[in-house]
C-alpha cells in the first residue's frame, strides 16, 4: 500500500509542477511557430508499474509459485492531430490536439507451475504478464509559438487487453487515463519529450488493472 501511494503521489506532484510552470509561463511565448500543421507521430518508451499484482490467480500461478511482479516496461507510439491552436479563439497560447495511441507493457514475470504444468506434472515455466492498451485522449498544449511546450491530458479513454486472461477467462477492460509532460523542439519538426501517466481501469476482468507509466518519447511533425 505504501508503494502504491508513493508512486501515485510522485505522479501527482510532477503533474502539479508542470501545471504551475505552465501558468507562470503562458504569457511569455514569443518565438515564431514553425510547425506547419501541428500534427505529429511519436514513439514512446519507459517504465511502469501495476498498483496491484496478479498473484493468486488460477491462470497466472496455477500450481506452485506466485506472479507477484508489479514493475515493468512499456513501448508504444501514436499520432496527434491538431484541433485548434488557440482554443477556438479563447486562449492564444493554448492548443488542443487529439491523441490516438497504442502501448505494449510487459510486467515482471515469474517462473511458476501454471495450470497446464500442474496437470501434466512438468517443471515450472515463466508465465509472461503483458498488457496492451489503445487510447484516445484530448491533450492541452501550452506555450504555442515556443520551442518548449508543456501539456496535460485532463482525461482520456483507454481500451485494455490483459494476458494471461483472468481466472474468469476475461481479458478486455476499459478505463481512463490522466497525464502530463513537456516536449522540446530539437530541430525543425523533431521533438523530444517526457511524460507520466496514470491509468484507472474499470476492472471488467475481475482483476485490478490500474497502472502508471513514465518515460521519454520522440515526435516528428507532418
Rosetta blueprint (number, residue, H / E / L):
1 X L
2 X H
3 X H
4 X H
5 X H
6 X H
7 X H
8 X H
9 X H
10 X H
11 X H
12 X H
13 X H
14 X H
15 X H
16 X H
17 X H
18 X H
19 X H
20 X H
21 X H
22 X H
23 X H
24 X H
25 X H
26 X H
27 X H
28 X H
29 X L
30 X L
31 X L
32 X L
33 X L
34 X L
35 X L
36 X L
37 X L
38 X L
39 X L
40 X E
41 X E
42 X E
43 X E
44 X E
45 X E
46 X E
47 X E
48 X E
49 X E
50 X E
51 X L
52 X L
53 X L
54 X L
55 X L
56 X L
57 X L
58 X L
59 X L
60 X L
61 X L
62 X L
63 X L
64 X L
65 X L
66 X L
67 X L
68 X L
69 X L
70 X L
71 X E
72 X E
73 X E
74 X E
75 X E
76 X E
77 X E
78 X E
79 X E
80 X E
81 X E
82 X E
83 X E
84 X E
85 X L
86 X L
87 X L
88 X L
89 X L
90 X L
91 X L
92 X L
93 X L
94 X L
95 X E
96 X E
97 X E
98 X E
99 X E
100 X E
101 X E
102 X E
103 X E
104 X E
105 X E
106 X E
107 X E
108 X L
109 X L
110 X L
111 X E
112 X E
113 X L
114 X L
115 X H
116 X H
117 X H
118 X H
119 X H
120 X H
121 X L
122 X L
123 X L
124 X L
125 X E
126 X E
127 X L
128 X L
129 X E
130 X E
131 X E
132 X E
133 X E
134 X E
135 X E
136 X E
137 X E
138 X E
139 X E
140 X E
141 X E
142 X L
143 X L
144 X L
145 X L
146 X L
147 X L
148 X E
149 X E
150 X E
151 X E
152 X E
153 X E
154 X E
155 X E
156 X E
157 X E
158 X E
159 X E
160 X E
161 X E
162 X E
163 X E
164 X L
165 X L
166 X L
167 X L
168 X L
169 X L
170 X L
171 X L
172 X E
173 X E
174 X E
175 X E
176 X E
177 X E
178 X E
179 X E
180 X E
181 X E
182 X E
183 X E
184 X E
185 X E
186 X E
187 X E
188 X L
189 X L
190 X E
191 X E
192 X E
193 X E
194 X E
195 X E
196 X E
197 X E
198 X E
199 X E
200 X E
201 X E
202 X L
203 X L
204 X L
205 X L
206 X L
207 X L
208 X L
209 X L
210 X L
211 X E
212 X E
213 X E
214 X E
215 X E
216 X E
217 X E
218 X E
219 X E
220 X E
221 X E
222 X L
